[in-house]
């Protein structure tokens, strides 16, 4: 079976990209406006096509792919932010994400954001996906659930075009594959390791001692999707694909 192709929006330092590659996907393009993150992406994906501003991307310059992934900006959604939600200048870039989905029509869409999205915009995001004829599964997953020394609780949405290409059985297949997502977090148990290692932030960020030239790196890490979560999601997509193929 051929590799499923991926386009990465708001790519950051490539957490989604790395995790999906580990699962067996092929990254074809990345969109990221931050110069530091662009340099990281260029180092690790030198042969992947990259673009800067999501507002300047679409069907005219992005190759159609099987999967579009990305964590759109959270500043207006986060409880630490203004509370403007999807009406805000930064988090409102979700609508550019939706526009690109509309233009490229991928088979799968993976969306990540802070847990505050549950009460500051999730209904609108799901409504937009539904209007684009995508069904979706979603849940909160903490980075500490995959063994990291920090919580980083995030909402992950897995959306799929149920009616595309005559794939009427995809809904049941995806729902079955992603049913464990709701129990994947193990949040309470995972916090033990987080507490144990929280006393040494330098170990988490590799000598994050406040020196200015490390600030960009630490910010990029803090905004990143954990690759292990992305890999887990990617493997569930492949399971769903395999299950659907065996049922045809």
N, C-alpha and C positions, 0 to 999 in steps of 0.2 A: 504494500500500500504506500502511495506517495506521501511525503511529509506535508502536513498542513502548514500553510504559509501565514505569517503574522505581520501586521502593521502596528506600530507602537506610537500612540499619541501621548503627549505629556510624558515622554519616556524617562525623564530624570537621568539617573545613572544606570538604568537598564535592569532593574529588579524583575519586572515582569518578563522582559526579554530573556534574561538568563534562565529564569525558572522554566519558561516554556521551551527554550532550547534543550534544557536537561530532560524534559519530558519527551522530546523528539520532534519539535516544531522547527520551522525555518523562518528566521526573521528577515523580512524583505525591505522594510523601510522604518525609519524612526523620525518623529517630530519632537523637537525640544528647543526651546528658545534660550535657556540659560547657558552662557558661554562655558562655565566650568563643567557642567554636565555634558555639553557637546564634546569637550575634550576627552572626557571619560568614555563616552560612547565611541568616539573615533578610535581610541586606543584598543578597545575590546571588540568592536565590530567594524574594522577598517574597510570592509568591502560592502557594507550595507549603505544604501542611499539614505541621506539625512536631510531634513528640512528644518527651518527655524520657527516660523510663526504659524500656528495652527490656523489662523484666520486667512492665510494665503495658500492653504492646502485644500485639495479636493480631487475630484475625478480627473481634472486637467493635468495633475502632476503626480498623483498617487496611484500606484499599481493596485488593481483589485487583489484582495487577499481573503483567505478563509476566516481569519480571526483578526479583529481589531481590539486592542487592549489599551488601557491607560487609566491613570488616576488623575482626574481633572483637579484644578486648584481648590484647596480647602479653606482658604483664608476667610471667606465670607460665610462658611458653614460652621467652622470650628467654634466651640464655646468660648475660646479665647479671642475670637474675632468680633466683627461688628454686628453679626447676626443678620446681615442682608440676604443671606442664602443665595439662591440661584439668580436673584435680582442684582447681586453684587457684580462689580467689574471683573473680579478674578474668577469666582466660582461660576459666574454666568457664562464662562467659556464652555461649560457643559453643552450649550446649544450649538457651538461650533463642532463639538464631538458628534452630536446628534445629526448635524448637517452632513458630516463626512460619512456617517453610517448610511444616511439616506442616499448619498451619491454612489457609494461603493457597494452597498448591499452585501456585507460579509455574511457568512453562515453563523458565526458566533461573535459575541461582543462581551468583553470582560471589563468591568468597571470597578475601580477602587476609590474609597474616600474615607474620611474620619467617621467614627461611630455617630457623631452628631448629625450626620446625614439622615439617620433614622427619623429625626424629628424636624430637620431643616432641609427638606427637599426630596426625600426618597420617593414620595408619592408622585412628584412631578417627573422625576427621572424615569420611574417605572411607567408612568403615563405616556411619556415621550417614546419610550421603547415600544409600548403597546401600539401607539399610533403608527409606528414604523413596522408593525406586524412581527414583533419579537415577544416571545414568552420569556420568563425569567425566574431564576432561583436566586436567593440571596441569604446571607448570614453574616454575623460579626465573627471575625477570626483574630485572635491575638498572636503577635509574633512569638510570645513566650510559649505558645502551644507547640511550636516547632523547635523549642529548645534554646531560644535566644535569651539574653539576660535583661530584656526589657519587655514591657507590655505591648505597646503599639497596637491597640485594638482598632481594627479597621472593618468597614463594611465592604464585602465583595459581592458583586452582582454578576451572574452568569446568564447571559441572554442568548437566545437561539431563535433563528428564523424557522418556525415550525412548518410553514407552508412552502418553503423554497425547494425547488427542484423535485417536487413530488415526494418530499420526505415527511409524509404525514405521520409516521411513527416516531418521529424524533422526540416529541414531547414526553412520551412515556419513558423512552430510553434515557433522556437527560435527567428527568426527575428521579429515576431509579439510581443513576450513577451519582447524583448529587445529594441524595438523601442523607448520607453521612456528614455533609457539610455542617448541618445544624449541631452535630455532636462532636465536631472536630476540634473545637476550641480548647476544651478541658481547662477552662480559664482558672478555676479555683486551684487546681493542682499545680498548674504551671507557674503560678505566682510565687511558689516557694523558691524555685531557682532564681527568679527575678529578684526577690528580696535579698537572697544570699549574695548576689553579685552587684547589687546596686551601689554598695559602699565603694566600689572601685570603678568610677566612670571611665577612667583612662583605659581599662581593659576593654570596655565596650567600643570606644571610639579610637583605639590605638593611640594612646598618649594625647588625649584631648585636654591639653593643659592651658587652654585659653590663648595660646600664641595666635596672632591674627591670621597667619597664612593657613591655619587649619580650619578656620571658621566656615569657608565654603564647603570643605569636605564634610564637616559635621552636619551642616544644614542639609546637604544632599543625601547623606545617609539617613537622617531623620525623616526626610520626605519619601524615601524609597519604599517600594513594595518588597517584602521579604521574598527572595527567590524560592524558598522552600514551599511557601504557600502557593505561589504561582505554579510551581512544578506539580503540586498536588492537584490543583484545578486542571492543569493541562492533561494529566494522566486520566482524570475522570472524563474529560472530553473524548479522549481516545478510546476509553472503555465504552462510552456511549456509542461512538461510531462503530466499534467492533460489534457491539450487541445489536445495533440496528442492521448491520450488514448480514449478520447470521440469521436475522428474522425475515430477510427479504426472500 
